[in-house]
Amino acid sequence: MQKVLNSKKLGYDLLFTLQKANFINLEELQRFFQDLPVDPYIKGNYRRRRLSRFSITDGKVVKLPHGRLFQSKEYNPVVGDIQREFHEIDDALVVHEDFTRLLFAFNDACKLYSDSREIGVHQIRTTCSATNFGNPAPEGIHRDGTDLIAIFSIGRNNVQGGETHLYRSKKESPVFNKTLNPGELLLLNDREFFHYTTPVKPLNDETDGTRDVFVLTCPSLLS
């Protein structure tokens, strides 16, 4: 990761940092967002998603066995306390050099700020239309229950909104708010911040809009 745009740290513990990932070819990765299955746990069919977990072993990306995602109601009041199961990330994407670069970069941060060596990768497309706005965070202002989170913007097509906010407390104003442009990566300490992303709607009502992101977590929350 390079070209730090905005960074705040306190001692050894990372708070958050916004960076430009110039080492990733976005066009190469965005084509893998075209066939994402619908997230069956969210009403409205506006969110599409794949999920896999990985480790970096002996300098190589290792895809770990299929697992189910679990968060308690404390962290996810909408779909907490249930085992969620998603389709795995496409094998062709797993071995793509730009995808592995992303995992190596995130793993470097994990080694500094987490005891876990297991990475969860959520590949998410949020869609919207004139009659069905998309909500990237239906659970509202929340934490995920991990140590470290990275939100990496891959693409925005015919959308407005989708602004990411960070909060010290749910009752306070955000300490950070920005629409992540393609190529920008927000790394944050999930122990220190709540986060939220505002709904998206189309710029042009005649065409559906899409917002594509990778969300990486450490630990993965899969079992």
N, C-alpha and C positions, 0 to 999 in steps of 0.2 A: 504494500500500500504506500502511496506517495501523495505529495501535494496536499498537506493538511490545510483544510479550509477553516476549521474551527475546532479548537481542542480545549478541554478543561480537565485538569487532573488534580488530585489531592493526595500528596504523598505517594505511596506505592499503589494505591487503588485507583484504577481508571474510573472516571466518571462518564464522559462521552467524548467522542471525536468524530468529526465529519471529514471524510476524505474523498478524493477523486481517484478512482481505480483505473488509471490510464493503461494498465497492463492487461485489461480484459477487452476482447472484441465482442461488443454487445450484439452485433448482428448475428454472429455465430451462435450465441446463446439464445437469442429471442426466438429463433425458429423452433426451438424445443417447447415453446409455450402454446403452440397451435393445437395440440391434441390432449390437453389436460382434462382428466375426468372431473365431472361436477362433484363438489364437496357435498356429500349426502347429509351432513349434520347441520347445515345452514339452510334455512328456508329462503326461497326465492330463486334458487339456481343461478345466482349471479357470481358465485365463487367457484373457481376450478383449482385443483390442487393435486400435487404428488408429494410424497414424503419418504425420505430414506435416512439412514444413519451410517456414519463413517468413522474411521480412525485413521491416523497417519502412523504407519508402522514401517520402520526401516527406510524412511524416506519415500514411501509409496502410499497412495490413497487406497485404503481397504474398505470395501463395502461390507457392512455388518449384516447379520441375518435380519429378516423382516421382523418388525416389532409393532406394537400398538402404542399409540400416544395416550398418555393419561395426565390430566391436570385436575386438581381438586376444585370444588366450587369456590374456594377462597381466591383462586387465581382466575378461574373462568366461570362466571355465574351463568353463562348461556349453555355451555356443553361440558361443564365440569362434572367430575365423579362418574364418568363413563369411559370405557375403553374405545378409542376411535381408531379406525383402521383405514388406511389410504393406499392407493396404488403406489408402487415403488417408482422412483425416478428412472427414466429411460436409460437402458444400458449404454446407448450411444452417447448420451450426455455424460454419464459417469466417467467415461474414458476420454472425454474431450479435453484438450489441453487447457482451454480457457476456464473450464469448470474446475479442473484440478488446481490451477493457479489460485482460484478463489479460495478453495479449501486450505491450501498451504498457507495463504496469507492469514486466514482466520485462525488456523491452528497455532500460528506464531503468537497471536494475541492470547489464545487460550492457555498456552504454556506460562504466560506471565500472570494471568489473572484468575485462573481456575485450577483446581486439582483434578478435574475431569479431563479425560482424553477422548471422549466420545462426542461427536458433532452431529446434530440433527440438521437436515437441510429441507426446508419447506419451499417448494416451487409453487408460487401462487399467482393466478391471474384473477383480478377482480374486473367484472364486466359491468357495463351500465348502458341503459337505453333511456329514451324519453319517458317511458312508463315504468322503468324499474331501475332506480339508482343503486349503485353498488356500495356496500359498507365493508371496508377492509378490516374493521375492528368492531364486530357486532357486540363483543363483550364490554365495550366502553373503555374507559381509562383503566389500565390493568398492568400487572406484572405477569410474566410467564412462569416464574418459579425456577429460573435457571440462574447461572452466574453471569453469563455474557451473551449478548445478542448482537447480530449484525443484520441490518436491513439494507439490501443492495438493490437499487433501482435498475431494472433492465430496459424497460420501455414504457412510454405513455403515448397512447394513440387516441386522439379525439376525446380527451378528458379534461375536466377542470375539477379542482378539489384534490383530495388525497394528500392533505398536508399532515405531516408527522409532528406530533407534540411530545415533549418530555416534561414530566412533573415530579417535583419532590414529594408532593402530597396531592391526593385527589381533590382536596379542598382549596388548593392554591392555584394561581395562574401558571401557565407553562413557563419553564425556564428556557425552552428551546421550541421553536416552531418553524418549519420549513417544508416546502414541497420538494421532495427529493427528485432531482433531475436524473435522467438516464446516465449511468456511470458514477453516480454518487453513492457512497457507502457510509451509513451511520452505525458506529460501534458504540454500544452502551452497556453500562453495568446494571444488570437487572436487579441487583440487590439494593441499588441506590435510587432507581427511577421507576416511576410508572410511565407507560407510553400509550399513545393513541394515534390513530390516523383517521382523518375526517372522510366522510363519504365522497364518492366521485359521481359526476354526472356528465353527459356528453356536451362537448362544445357545440356540436352540430346535431340537432335532434333527429335528423334523417339517417344518421349512421351510429351504430353502437360504438362505445368507447371501451378501451382496455387499459389496465394498469398491471404491469408485470414486475414482480419482485422475487428475489430469493431472501428468505429469512433463515439465518443460521443461528443455532443455539448451542451452548455448551454448559451443562450436559444436554443430551438429546431429549430427555423425558420419555424415551421409548423403552419398552420392556417386552 
